[in-house]
């Protein structure tokens, strides 16, 4: 008992003196990754009968040879090959065939390896398999993207409401939101009470679009408002342009995003004449949307229910007879591009439903019926990505908004901000009614939350592009210019403000290259000056780099207007980029 206690004490002492080597390498089991896989082989012949062992070898066990991979040699079996009583060795082959001497001498020939076993034993090359797997993953990702993009079944159309101030643009837009269910009755009743308390009872419909206090107090739209509504056929974005001449730059930015324009005309006595005569914005707005590439113009003859009008057809004909010659001169075809609709934006007559008995002489469709009946706009969904930024702000990150002119986007997609050449990533996409979307395609007017870029680096007029197809950056280009309105002659060195897509930049007409006549023939010598209603090819220099393209390559980024002293002086299209700078695809 004492010895056992001494042994225990001795072990305890030695154990207490032991120390742990923290620097020792951890045991990591290693496997032979090149070893062929296990492939059991089927027996092709029955095993031979084993003879009875003699007395002296009665206690000898059967030798067993296990061959793994290479050949094995059994000396015991080879030494006793002459003794018939010695049992035959049993060979288990794993991988390649075994070459035991005893098995070769006494046993039947081994069967040939089956094709299946050979294919397993020989490892396949790594590169082709890796490339195949990569290609399969790429194909699956493309299929997933196509499925996401195909979820958007309804076509999207951007509609801009233009016209002179107080023509009823915001009221018409607000009533559309109410009639299509985008603004509920309770909210509209709240706006009506608030407008009545403010002494602006008839303005309550416009408050659905004019959201800030300045616009509601003055009854004038300052910035280009944006709202969404949907019909059974299409999705729409309303762009409510300001009608006052001081806010034309905001209207130009909205026109650059529009597919269809609704020119709102007040039929009230005196108001139409004020907006259409010189000094009004009806003419300038029509010219600007045409320059922006809007091909279809819906003329909404508003306020037909006014006591001074009373749905009078003579007043309707008077307004249309004055508008048609001017719009035709602007470039619109009266037969294919212009649609006239009498309506009342305040009461809703002719907006969603047809005017009915109130206007028996008009039996045409309503405004929403007309919009749904328009031809589809051609989209460049598979083209290079182009998103001119129309607005930016910070809200838990950098958020930009704009219309996707070409291409498509999805969550986590990497993009480049031009002309600053900053790489960023799509964090969130917000579509109609601030709903988050997984994808967006050409034609959609969206807000995008960007990751990896500060809001101070983003400016209106910058363009988001994909990494493989950057746009051109330039300070100088040649353009065909059409002088619309100019008090004096224009010579080289003339300064003005350039509006191209959503960008605004100061420019100089550095050279007058060629005058163009009515037959589009160019003069050989450069002209000394140009004046109103003349065409000329000029060279324009910008103070800062801008993102533009040739008109024939990308019309949305190749058309522009020149404004000076609050008026539209000229419109034009880019023919040649003199000084360009492109960016290679980012790694």
Number of C-alpha atoms within 10 A of each C-alpha: 5 7 8 9 10 11 11 11 12 12 11 11 11 9 10 9 7 8 7 6 7 7 6 7 7 7 6 6 5 6 7 6 7 8 13 17 16 15 15 11 17 9 9 11 10 7 10 10 8 11 11 12 14 12 7 7 11 9 9 11 9 12 14 13 18 14 19 17 17 12 13 16 14 16 12 11 22 14 10 13 17 9 9 13 14 20 19 20 19 16 18 15 20 18 22 19 20 22 17 21 17 21 20 12 11 12 14 13 11 14 12 10 13 10 9 9 17 14 11 14 17 12 12 10 8 8 9 10 11 11 11 11 12 12 12 12 12 12 12 12 12 12 12 12 15 11 11 15 18 12 10 12 10 14 13 21 22 22 23 29 30 31 29 28 24 19 26 25 29 29 24 26 28 27 25 24 20 19 17 15 13 17 16 12 12 9 11 18 13 12 19 19 14 16 19 14 10 12 11 16 14 12 23 25 26 24 22 22 26 26 12 12 10 12 16 19 13 10 17 17 25 21 21 24 20 18 17 21 20 16 14 7 13 14 18 22 23 25 26 28 30 29 29 17 17 11 16 24 20 18 26 26 27 31 31 29 30 24 22 22 25 23 24 25 30 27 29 20 13 10 16 19 17 16 21 20 11 11 13 20 23 25 19 20 25 22 21 22 26 20 22 27 18 21 18 20 24 19 22 27 24 27 25 25 21 15 10 14 16 15 22 15 16 9 18 18 11 11 18 14 11 12 16 16 13 15 19 14 10 15 14 21 16 14 8 10 15 17 15 18 22 27 25 24 27 21 13 18 22 25 26 17 14 21 22 13 9 14 19 10 12 16 12 15 17 18 25 16 16 15 19 16 11 10 8 11 12 8 14 16 18 11 13 18 26 24 28 29 24 22 17 19 15 12 9 7 15 20 23 24 21 27 22 25 25 22 20 23 24 19 16 14 14 19 22 24 24 24 23 15 17 14 18 18 18 18 18 18 23 19 19 18 10 11 8 14 16 16 20 22 24 22 25 23 27 21 21 23 21 22 17 14 15 13 16 10 11 22 17 18 24 22 29 25 23 22 20 15 17 26 26 19 21 21 19 23 20 21 24 20 24 22 19 17 15 16 8 9 11 17 16 18 14 13 18 19 19 21 23 26 30 25 24 19 16 15 21 18 19 17 19 22 21 20 23 18 12 8 6 10 10 16 14 9 10 15 17 14 12 20 17 16 11 16 23 25 24 23 24 24 22 18 11 13 19 23 23 26 24 20 18 14 11 15 17 22 26 22 26 29 24 24 19 13 8 12 17 21 20 23 24 22 23 26 20 18 20 13 13 18 14 14 16 9 11 14 5
